[in-house]
Amino acid sequence: MTRTKTTLSVIAIVSAALALAGCAVESDAGAASPSPTATPTATAPPATATPTPEPTEASAQRPTVDTISCESMLDPAVDQELRSADLFPFEKPWTQLGFTPTGAAIECPWGVEGSVESATYFAWSALAEGEGEQFLALAAANDYIAREDEQGTWLTYSHPSPQDESILVTDEWVAIADTPELVSAILWTR
């Protein structure tokens, strides 16, 4: 229950940062995009009154094994909002679905310093040729359902729970966040 409340609070904060920064995902009128099923409650902390930084332009260069880090992963406005809520990233190696990527990959759970629980979660992996199909096959074997749209292939667990993550797979990368909207907070998805 604590993680669910904390996650909802973080989602509210990060969504506000994305909206203010102009980085929110624009949905195609003809395509149905997944949306969060939970709504923030009155207990969510208010957004800070400090000015939000301008959105960062998409980097033409994605990270390498040597340069990837949680510090450079998120849009600066989102990073600032998380830190202002006293949340910090904890870098860890990629562990998703038993898939071992050959390129840059990282998982970044954000939480309160000293806690083992995460309040929000981001992960990203570069994909070499053929690795996208390999990841999708592992997802299917682990009961994920694939749905394609103009952004790529979205994976949804066949037995949904409130803590499910949103996974987007393209030919070039895999990105994971708490909601589809938060996937766009990862700079390397742009």
Order of alpha helices (4+ residues) and beta strands (2+ residues): alpha-alpha-beta-beta-beta-alpha-beta-beta-beta-beta-alpha
